[in-house]
């Protein structure tokens, strides 16, 4: 019964079946690898987007408290007014300093005529 079988033909078909099976498994592994990598990349991208969203929220919170153009203009006007007042006080202080120097000079000379 087994003496009449063509083993070389059976070996060919077994080898062809094994090659087909291995090819199918290889394709399955190759195709299933993509979604896993994509999921990992998407998870990393989601983490990065969440971090950037947090940073944007912090920046928006800081931007709420930045003065507007009109507020800067009002502040500039106030500072300009203060500079004028400081200049005026500076002039008065020089005048007082001059008078104080004269008083000290008179005191050091012993000039008591002022009494």
Number of C-alpha atoms within 10 A of each C-alpha: 4 6 6 6 9 9 11 9 10 11 11 11 12 12 12 12 12 12 12 12 12 12 12 12 12 12 12 11 11 11 11 11 11 11 11 11 11 11 11 12 12 12 12 12 12 12 12 12 12 12 12 12 12 12 12 12 12 11 11 11 11 10 11 9 8 10 11 11 9 9 11 12 12 12 13 12 12 12 12 12 12 12 12 12 12 12 12 11 12 12 12 12 12 11 12 12 12 12 12 12 12 12 13 12 12 14 12 9 9 9 11 8 6 6 4
